[in-house]
Amino acid sequence: MYQRYKNLADATRGVAFVGRLATYKYYNMDQVVGQALAAFKRLREREESSAAALIEGVANKSRGKVVAQAA
């Protein structure tokens, strides 16, 4: 059952599960808080790198249009 839910979550963009219920394992609360903070950091870094890639792609596309118009 866990693997089915994991596969579904992995295929769904913008969904992240952390903690005891997400992994079907027992953790102390300090471990859960640590996992949540680590997950937040990973998600934030992923979001920042996606935004940077999007901005770079738009900038490259814009430069290409400018070059084509100038030629």
Secondary structure, 3 states (H helix, E strand, C coil): CHHHHHHHHHHCCCCCCCCHHHHCCCCCHHHHHHHHHHHHHHHHHHHHHHHHHHHHHHHHHHHHHHHHHHC
